[in-house]
């Protein structure tokens, strides 16, 4: 009987050590089978609250619940063995107090088996990040365009496009790094600012709609597969799965209506019983 060596899952210190090193490759995933496909190729998988929009058709991420994140996070962990899995803390589960954030983060870690959680916000969430890290919960931060704050921002607006916006975002980056976050997602900021943030702090920056100078990159899997109807400008589509799915569904419908499917090779024969002719 052959024995397969267990694959070692990437750790938080390994991601942290990638600062100024080999770029961190990251994608989102929300279910076991897609996570299984990407697991050999990525370093970090984020179970993002973007699942509210991608999986459930919500207009924003604000309606996502902790139970939803735990259900999808558990599926992704079951479908992977190599990548570090990070689960988003959804809106309303960490803002009230560090103590409530800790209680909810513990539930996420215990019930999903993931390694770390992600929280949005910079200086305003630094105290919470420090509280969680001090109690053994690894935290990935998220600054710049923070989707849970779109109602305050007035929509999904690029940040840092004028120099007078830079100081606040720089303070956010420094605050989360000093609080103990092991990495920070930098989303939707002007390229020069993203590059500056990467040089400003000593933890890895993971860009999305940011700069190639970041220490890594992340995209929503469905966006880069061509499954999203209106992908953001910063997305490169590496496949056209949406068109492929539509084409397959059309071909299937035609064969069902013409009774070409199922063919004999897709059906089951009767078993012969002794004595039957």
PATOR-714857 format. One record per residue (C-alpha): x, y, z; residue in three letters. Coordinates in steps of 0.05 Angstrom, whole numbers, plus 32768, in hexadecimal, padded with zeros to 4 digits. Example, Ala and Ser with C-alpha at 12.3 -4.5 7.8 and 13.67 -1.06 7.14 Angstrom:
PATOR-714857
SITE,80F6,7FA6,809C,ala
SITE,8111,7FEB,808F,ser
END
This chain:
PATOR-714857
SITE,8000,8000,8000,unk
SITE,801D,8043,7FEC,unk
SITE,8022,807A,801F,unk
SITE,801B,80C1,8007,unk
SITE,8042,80F6,802D,unk
SITE,8014,812B,8049,unk
SITE,801E,816F,8029,unk
SITE,8034,81A4,805A,unk
SITE,8006,81E0,805D,unk
SITE,8026,8224,8054,unk
SITE,802B,8249,8096,unk
SITE,8022,8291,80AD,unk
SITE,806D,829A,80BA,unk
SITE,807C,8281,8074,unk
SITE,804D,82B5,8055,unk
SITE,8069,82EB,8083,unk
SITE,80B0,82D9,806D,unk
SITE,809E,82E6,8024,unk
SITE,80A6,8331,802E,unk
SITE,80D3,8349,7FF6,unk
SITE,80DA,8302,7FDE,unk
SITE,80B5,82D4,7FAE,unk
SITE,8071,82F3,7FA1,unk
SITE,8036,82D5,7FC7,unk
SITE,8002,82B5,7F99,unk
SITE,7FBB,82BA,7FB3,unk
SITE,7F75,82AE,7F9B,unk
SITE,7F30,82AB,7FBA,unk
SITE,7F08,826A,7FBF,unk
SITE,7EC4,825B,7FDC,unk
SITE,7EBA,8210,7FD4,unk
SITE,7EE2,81D0,7FD8,unk
SITE,7EE8,81BD,7F8F,unk
SITE,7F03,81FF,7F74,unk
SITE,7F31,8204,7FB1,unk
SITE,7F4C,81BE,7FA0,unk
SITE,7F5C,81D4,7F59,unk
SITE,7F84,8212,7F6D,unk
SITE,7FA5,81F7,7FAC,unk
SITE,7FE4,81DD,7F8B,unk
SITE,7FF3,8220,7F6A,unk
SITE,7FE4,8256,7F9F,unk
SITE,8003,8267,7FE1,unk
SITE,7FC6,8285,8002,unk
SITE,7F7B,827B,7FF8,unk
SITE,7F4C,82AF,8011,unk
SITE,7F05,829C,8020,unk
SITE,7EED,82E2,8014,unk
SITE,7EAB,8302,8027,unk
SITE,7EA9,8312,7FDD,unk
SITE,7E84,82D0,7FDC,unk
SITE,7E46,82F8,7FEB,unk
SITE,7E4A,8319,7FA7,unk
SITE,7E69,82DF,7F81,unk
SITE,7E41,82A5,7F9D,unk
SITE,7E02,82C5,7FB7,unk
SITE,7DF6,82FF,7F87,unk
SITE,7DF8,8335,7FBC,unk
SITE,7E07,837D,7FA8,unk
SITE,7E3C,8385,7FDF,unk
SITE,7E5E,835A,8013,unk
SITE,7E37,8378,804D,unk
SITE,7E02,8340,804F,unk
SITE,7E35,8309,805A,unk
SITE,7E2E,82E5,809D,unk
SITE,7E5F,82C1,80C9,unk
SITE,7E3B,827F,80BD,unk
SITE,7E44,8288,8072,unk
SITE,7E8E,8295,807A,unk
SITE,7E96,8258,80A6,unk
SITE,7E70,822B,8077,unk
SITE,7E9A,8240,803A,unk
SITE,7EDB,8243,8062,unk
SITE,7ED1,81FB,807A,unk
SITE,7EC6,81E4,8032,unk
SITE,7F06,8206,801A,unk
SITE,7F30,81E9,8052,unk
SITE,7F14,81A3,8042,unk
SITE,7F27,81AD,7FF9,unk
SITE,7F6F,81C2,8006,unk
SITE,7FAE,81A8,8025,unk
SITE,7FE5,81D9,8011,unk
SITE,7FCF,8221,800F,unk
SITE,7FC7,824D,804C,unk
SITE,7F7C,8259,8054,unk
SITE,7F64,829C,806D,unk
SITE,7F1A,82AB,807C,unk
SITE,7EFC,82F0,807A,unk
SITE,7EDA,830C,80B7,unk
SITE,7E98,8327,809C,unk
SITE,7E7B,836B,80AA,unk
SITE,7E62,8373,80F1,unk
SITE,7E8A,833A,8110,unk
SITE,7EC8,8360,8127,unk
SITE,7EB9,83AB,812A,unk
SITE,7E94,83AF,816D,unk
SITE,7ECD,839B,819A,unk
SITE,7F0E,8372,8199,unk
SITE,7EED,8341,81C8,unk
SITE,7EB2,8333,8199,unk
SITE,7EE3,832F,815F,unk
SITE,7F0B,82FB,8186,unk
SITE,7ECD,82D2,8195,unk
SITE,7EB8,82D1,814C,unk
SITE,7EFF,82C4,8132,unk
SITE,7F07,8289,8161,unk
SITE,7EC7,826C,8145,unk
SITE,7EE1,8275,80FE,unk
SITE,7F23,8253,810E,unk
SITE,7F04,821A,8134,unk
SITE,7ECB,820B,8105,unk
SITE,7EEF,8212,80C3,unk
SITE,7F35,81FA,80D3,unk
SITE,7F52,8236,80B0,unk
SITE,7F94,8255,80C6,unk
SITE,7F83,82A0,80C7,unk
SITE,7F4D,82D4,80C1,unk
SITE,7F4B,8316,809A,unk
SITE,7F2E,8358,80B3,unk
SITE,7F23,8397,808C,unk
SITE,7F3A,83DC,80A3,unk
SITE,7F7C,83FB,80B6,unk
SITE,7F88,8426,80F3,unk
SITE,7F40,841D,810B,unk
SITE,7F48,83D2,8111,unk
SITE,7F90,83D1,812A,unk
SITE,7F7B,83C7,8172,unk
SITE,7F50,838B,815E,unk
SITE,7F89,836D,8134,unk
SITE,7FB8,8373,816F,unk
SITE,7F85,8353,819E,unk
SITE,7F7B,8318,8170,unk
SITE,7FC5,830D,8161,unk
SITE,7FD7,8311,81AB,unk
SITE,7FA6,82D8,81B6,unk
SITE,7FC0,82AA,8180,unk
SITE,7F95,82BC,8144,unk
SITE,7FBD,82CE,8105,unk
SITE,7F9F,830A,80E2,unk
SITE,7FA5,8323,809B,unk
SITE,7F92,836C,8094,unk
SITE,7F6F,8390,805A,unk
SITE,7F77,83DA,8048,unk
SITE,7F6A,840A,800F,unk
SITE,7F27,83FA,7FEE,unk
SITE,7F04,83D3,8025,unk
SITE,7EC2,83B6,8009,unk
SITE,7EA0,83B4,804D,unk
SITE,7EA7,8400,804F,unk
SITE,7E8B,8410,800A,unk
SITE,7E4E,8433,8027,unk
SITE,7E7D,8463,804B,unk
SITE,7EAB,8469,800E,unk
SITE,7E71,8474,7FDF,unk
SITE,7E7C,8435,7FB7,unk
SITE,7EB6,840B,7F9D,unk
SITE,7EE5,8446,7F92,unk
SITE,7F2F,8443,7F85,unk
SITE,7F57,8460,7FBF,unk
SITE,7F96,848B,7FC0,unk
SITE,7F8E,84AB,7F7C,unk
SITE,7FA0,84EE,7F99,unk
SITE,7FDC,84FA,7FC6,unk
SITE,7FB1,8517,7FFD,unk
SITE,7F92,84D3,8008,unk
SITE,7FD5,84B0,8011,unk
SITE,7FE4,84C2,805A,unk
SITE,7FA7,849F,8077,unk
SITE,7FB3,845F,804F,unk
SITE,7FFC,845F,8062,unk
SITE,7FE8,8465,80AC,unk
SITE,7FB8,842B,80A2,unk
SITE,7FF1,8400,8086,unk
SITE,8020,8411,80BF,unk
SITE,7FEA,8406,80F3,unk
SITE,7FD7,83BF,80DD,unk
SITE,8021,83AB,80D6,unk
SITE,8031,83C5,811B,unk
SITE,7FF3,83A2,8137,unk
SITE,800E,835E,8121,unk
SITE,7FEB,834E,80DF,unk
SITE,8015,831B,80B9,unk
SITE,8001,8339,8075,unk
SITE,7FD3,836E,8058,unk
SITE,7FA6,836F,801B,unk
SITE,7FAD,83B1,7FF6,unk
SITE,7F70,83BA,7FCB,unk
SITE,7F5C,83ED,7F97,unk
SITE,7F92,8421,7FA2,unk
SITE,7FBA,844A,7F70,unk
SITE,7FF9,8425,7F59,unk
SITE,802D,8456,7F75,unk
SITE,800D,8453,7FBA,unk
SITE,800A,8407,7FBA,unk
SITE,8054,8404,7FA9,unk
SITE,8063,8437,7FE0,unk
SITE,803B,8410,8014,unk
SITE,8062,83D1,8003,unk
SITE,80A3,83F5,8012,unk
SITE,8087,8416,8050,unk
SITE,8075,83D9,807A,unk
SITE,8099,8399,808C,unk
SITE,8060,8368,807F,unk
SITE,804C,834E,803A,unk
SITE,801A,8376,8011,unk
SITE,7FEB,834E,7FE6,unk
SITE,7FCF,8379,7FAE,unk
SITE,7F8C,8377,7F8B,unk
SITE,7F83,83B1,7F5C,unk
SITE,7FC4,83CD,7F77,unk
SITE,800C,83C5,7F60,unk
SITE,803A,838F,7F45,unk
SITE,806B,83AA,7F79,unk
SITE,8041,838A,7FB0,unk
SITE,805C,834B,7FD1,unk
SITE,8024,8321,7FB3,unk
SITE,7FE4,8323,7F8D,unk
SITE,7F9D,830B,7F98,unk
SITE,7F61,8307,7F69,unk
SITE,7F1A,82ED,7F71,unk
SITE,7F1C,82A8,7F50,unk
SITE,7EDB,82B2,7F2A,unk
SITE,7EF4,82F4,7F0F,unk
SITE,7F34,82D7,7EF2,unk
SITE,7F0E,829B,7ED5,unk
SITE,7EDF,82C7,7EAD,unk
SITE,7EA2,82B5,7ED7,unk
SITE,7E91,82FC,7EEE,unk
SITE,7E62,8326,7EC3,unk
SITE,7E85,8368,7ED4,unk
SITE,7ECC,835B,7EEC,unk
SITE,7EF2,8397,7F08,unk
SITE,7F25,83BB,7EDC,unk
SITE,7F60,839D,7F02,unk
SITE,7F4C,8355,7EF1,unk
SITE,7F6F,832D,7EBC,unk
SITE,7F44,82F3,7EA3,unk
SITE,7F70,82B5,7E9D,unk
SITE,7F36,828B,7E83,unk
SITE,7EF0,8293,7E65,unk
SITE,7ECB,8261,7E90,unk
SITE,7E8A,8288,7E8C,unk
SITE,7E86,827F,7E41,unk
SITE,7E9A,8236,7E48,unk
SITE,7E63,8229,7E7B,unk
SITE,7E2F,824C,7E50,unk
SITE,7E45,8224,7E13,unk
SITE,7E42,81E2,7E39,unk
SITE,7DFC,81F2,7E53,unk
SITE,7DE4,8204,7E0D,unk
SITE,7E00,81C3,7DF0,unk
SITE,7DE0,819B,7E29,unk
SITE,7D9D,81BC,7E1F,unk
SITE,7D9D,81AE,7DD4,unk
SITE,7DAE,8164,7DDF,unk
SITE,7D78,815B,7E14,unk
SITE,7D43,817B,7DE8,unk
SITE,7D58,8150,7DAC,unk
SITE,7D5D,8112,7DD9,unk
SITE,7DA5,8108,7DC4,unk
SITE,7DB6,8107,7E0F,unk
SITE,7DB8,80D9,7E33,unk
SITE,7DD7,80A9,7DFF,unk
SITE,7DDC,805E,7E0C,unk
SITE,7E21,8067,7E2B,unk
SITE,7E04,8094,7E60,unk
SITE,7DCE,8063,7E77,unk
SITE,7DCD,8023,7EA1,unk
SITE,7DBC,7FDE,7E85,unk
SITE,7D92,7FAA,7EA9,unk
SITE,7DB8,7F73,7ECD,unk
SITE,7DAD,7F2D,7EB5,unk
SITE,7D90,7F00,7EEB,unk
SITE,7D9B,7EB4,7EE9,unk
SITE,7D61,7E92,7EC7,unk
SITE,7D4A,7ECF,7EA0,unk
SITE,7D49,7ECB,7E55,unk
END
